[in-house]
Amino acid sequence: QVQLVESGGGLVQAGGSLRLSCAGSGGAVSRYTMGWFRQAPGKEREFVAAIRWSGGRTEYADSVKGRYRISRDNAKNTVYLQMNSLKAEDTAVYYCSASRWYYSDTSYYERDYGYWGPGTQVTVSS
């Protein structure tokens, strides 16, 4: 059973940067494809980015492409989300997730992820 904990959220001005971290434990984290999702107030949770278990493939939502970068350090069981050029509309709770199965391909569907962290708040002031 994989446990995930996000960190690195906070308050930042528009145009600024933050780096989120997701620490995994309790399982072979390096075998899971990992994803980041976010949920803004009053909206449904949406896909942000994903990285294949090997790190060899990444996928991004159009709204963050070119501004966000997902990476992973399998030796540390940690996934990162570097967020640059932040906008007010990026304000949300950000969730880290792990795929349901080992060695999965990247996906932007929530149903393909079976493990979730509690989330970390990111607030961008305009």
N, C-alpha and C positions, 0 to 999 in steps of 0.2 A: 504494500500500500504506500503510495507516494504522498508525501506531505510537502506542500509548497507554501512559502512565505515571501511576500513582496516587501520591498523597502525602497526608500529613495524618493517617495512622493513629497509634495509640499506646495508652497505658494511661490510663484515666480511671475515676473512681469512678462508681458507679451514681447516676443522676440528673444526671450531667454532660453536657457537649456536646462534639462534635468536628465539624470540617468537613473532609471529604475533597475533594481536587481530582484531576482527571484531565486531563492535558495531552495533546493530540493533535498529531501532526505527520505529514508525508509524504503528505498527501492533502487533499481538500476536506472537512475535518472538519465544517464548517457544514452540509453536505448530508446528514449521517448522523444518524439517530435514535440516541440514546445510552442505555445502560442501566447500572445497577449491580446486581451480584449478590453473594452472599456464600456462604461455605462454612465451617461450623463443624466442629470436630473430630469425625470419625466420621459426618458427615452429608453428604448430597448438596448440591451447589451449588443455591442458590435465588434466585429473583428478588427484588429489593428495590424498584427504582424505574426509571422510564424517562421520557425526555423527547423529544418529537418534534423533528425537525431544525429546525423553525421556532421551537421553544420554546412553541408554542401549545397543546400538550397534554401532560399528565403522567399517569403511572399509578403506583400504589403497591401493594405487598403489604399485606394487611390487618394484618399484624403490626407495620408501621411507620407506618401511616396516622395522621396527626395529630402524629407525632413527627419524621418526616424530611421534608426538602424538597429536591427536585432542581431545579437551575437550570443555565443555561448562558450563557456569554459567547462568542458566535461570533467576535467580533473578536479574542479571545484564544485561540480554539480550545480552550477549557477548559470542563469540566463540573464541577459541584460537588454534593456531597451534605452538606447540613446535618443533623446528627443530634443531636437533643435528647432529654432525659429518657431517657438510655441505661439499659439493663437488662443484667444479666449475660448473659441469653440473646441479646444482640446481639453477643456476642463471636464473631468470625469473621475470616477473610481476606476482604476486600472487593475485588471485581474491577470494573473499568470495561470497558465493551464498546461497540462500534459496530456498527450494523446492517450486514447483508450488502450492501444496496443503497442507493443514494441515495434520499432522499425517502420513506422507509418510514414507516409508522404505528408507534405504540408497540406493544410486544409484551412479554409476560412469558415467552416461550419462548426458551431458549438457542439453539435451531436458527436463530432469526432474526437472530442476531448473528454476525458473521464475524471480528471483530477483538477481541482481548482484551489487557488489560494484565497485568503479572505479579502484581498484587495488593498490598494493604497490610493489615497486621495491625491489628485493633481489639480491644482487650482491656478489658472492663468489669469492674471488681472490685466485689463486693457487700459 
